[in-house]
Amino acid sequence: MSQSTTIRVLIVDDHSIVRQGLATIINRDPEMTVIAQAEDGQQAIDYFREYQPDITLMDLRMPVRSGVEAITAICAEFKHARIVVLTTYDGDEDIYSGLQAGAKGYLLKDAKPNELLNAIRIVHRGQQYIPPEVGAKLVQRMSNPELSERELEVLRLMAQGMSNLDIANALTIGESTVKSHVNRILSKLGVSDRTQAVIVAVKRGIVNL
């Protein structure tokens, strides 16, 4: 098969064993070849510039720069970048962030090899690849009320176990202001106390512990 019809793939993941496993699966397919492997978000951006791959498989949680940051930077510079998020995280916030940043597909790492190869082909053809279970979570996320930047800050500090007073001091705002932020967070997440708020936020990928 000539080089021009081969799908050139960049793999981005901070675990070398995952990269090697993916490369083995992809290189077995006569229509695909792995041209480079990056281990963090910054390297992903650098390698994308250097190799301009047809498809990029991008992990979300990585050192230096996250997958979402890397996707955002790549898509801002290369309008036709075709990136598939490949992650263990299926929280609706992770899915939303990845696709909003510009990813064209979203695949979980427990996907079968054939599904991975199929996703690469579909995205390479210019279509989106979103499995039904991921799509369902995305729909759920779209119907959830959006947390403001300040509410996200408060929620992250809540997840660190800070009291309202601690949060007020950390953000240099009044304790009563923190209290009203907390009440709005509980209402938007549909929970009745702080512990539940943190559990739901972690599960949905809004905060990372």
N, C-alpha and C positions, 0 to 999 in steps of 0.2 A: 504494500500500500504506500502511495507516495506521501511525503511529509505534509503536503498541502491539505490532504483530506484527513489527516490524523488529528484527533482532538487533543490539544496540548493542555495539560492540567498542572496547576500549582496547588500543593497541599500545605495548609497552614495549621499547625497544632503544636502545643508545647510538650507533648509526650512523644518521644522518638519511636516508641513501640507502636503507637497508633499510626504515626506517619508511615512507618515501614509496612504495617499491615495494609493500609490503604493503597500504598504504592504497588504492593504485590498484586492486589485485586485488579487495580487499574491497568497495570502493565501486561497482565495476562490477556486483556482484551486487545485484539489486533487493531482496533480502530482508535485506540487511546495510548497516550504516553505521558508519564510524569516528567515534567521538565525541570522542576525545582521543588524544594521543601523548605518552608520557613517555620521558625519555632516561636515567634512572637508577632504581635501586631505591627511593630515598626519594620521588622524584617519583611513582613508580608507586603507592605507598601513599597519598600525598596525593590523587592524581587518582582513585584508586579510591573514596576516601571522598567526594570531591566529586561524581563522576558515577555511581557504582555501576553499572558496565557489566554487560551480560549475560555477556560473554566477555572475558577478558583474555589477550592473547598476550604471553608473558614470556620475554625473553632471560635467560640464566643469568649470564654474566660481564659485570658492569657496574660503573661507578664508584659511589662513595658507599655504596650498599648493594647486595649481590649479588641476583640473581634469587631464590635460595633464601631469603634473609633477607626479601625483600619478600613472597614467597608465604606464608611462615610468619606474618608480621605480619598480612597481609590475611585469611588463613584463621582466625586467632585471633579477629579482630574480626567477620568476616562469614562465618558458618558455611556459607552456600550459595554462596560465591564459586566461579565456574567459570573456572579458569585453565588455559591450554594453554602448556606450555613450548615455545618455538620457538628452537632453538639449532643451532650447528654442531657441538656436542660430543655424541658418542655413547658416551663412556666409561661403564661400568656404574655408577660411583660418582655421576656427574652425574645419570644417569637415576634412580637410587635416591633421591638427595637431593631432587630436584625433586618426585617423586611422594610421598615420605614427608612433605615439607613441606605437601602438600595439593593439588598440581596434579592435574587430571583427565585431562590428555592430554599427550603428548610427541611433538613433531614436529621433524624435522631441516630445516634451511633449504634443503636441496637438494630438498625435496618439490615436486611439481608444484602449480600453482595450484589445480587441482581437488581435490587431496588436502587442501590447506589449508582450502578452503571446506567440504569434507566433514567434516573434523575439527571445525571450528567448529559445524556443524549437530549432529553427534553429541553433543558435549559440552553444547551448549545444551539438548539433549533430556534431559540428566541422566545420560548414559552416559559411560564412559571411552573415550578414543581412544589406543590404544597399538599402533603398527605392529608386524608380526611380528618384524622385526629388532631393534627396541627391546625387545620382550617377551623375546626370547631372551637378550639381555644382562642383563635384569633377573633372569631365572631364574638365570643364572650368578652374579650378584651375591648373590642370596639364599643360594646354596650355599657362598659363600666365607666363611671364618672372619673375624669382625669384629676390626678393630684397636682396641685400647684408646685412650683419649685420649692417654695418655703415649706409646704407640707411634706415634701420628700425629704428635705433637710431634717425636719422634726422627726419624721418616721425613722430615718437612719440613726439618729441619736437615741430614740426610744429603743431601737434594736440593740444598742450598746448598753442598755440597762439604765440609762440616765433618767433621773426624776424631772418633773416639770421645772423645778428650780435650777437644776444642773443645765437643762436645755436653755432656759432663759439666760443664764450666765454665758453659756457657750456662744449663743447667737446674739447676745446683747440686746434682748428684747424683754418686755415685761412678762412676769409669770402668768398673768391673766391672758395675755396674748397667746402664750404657749398652750394654755388650757383650751382656748377656743380653736386653735389649730388641731389639737388632739381630738376634740369632739368632732370636728369636720372630717378628720382622717377616719375615725371609727365609723362615722355615718357613710362615707364613701366606700369603705371596705366592707360595709355591712356586718360589722362585729360589735360586741358590747363592751369589750375591755382591751387594755393595752397588750396583754399577752396574746390574745387572739389576733390582734392587729399585726403583731410581729410575725406570728406563725403564718398568717395568710400572705403577708408581704414577702416572706422568704419563699413560700410555696409558689407564688406567682412570679418570682424573680424580680420583684420591685426593689428589694434590698438583698444584699449578700452578706452573710455573717462571716 
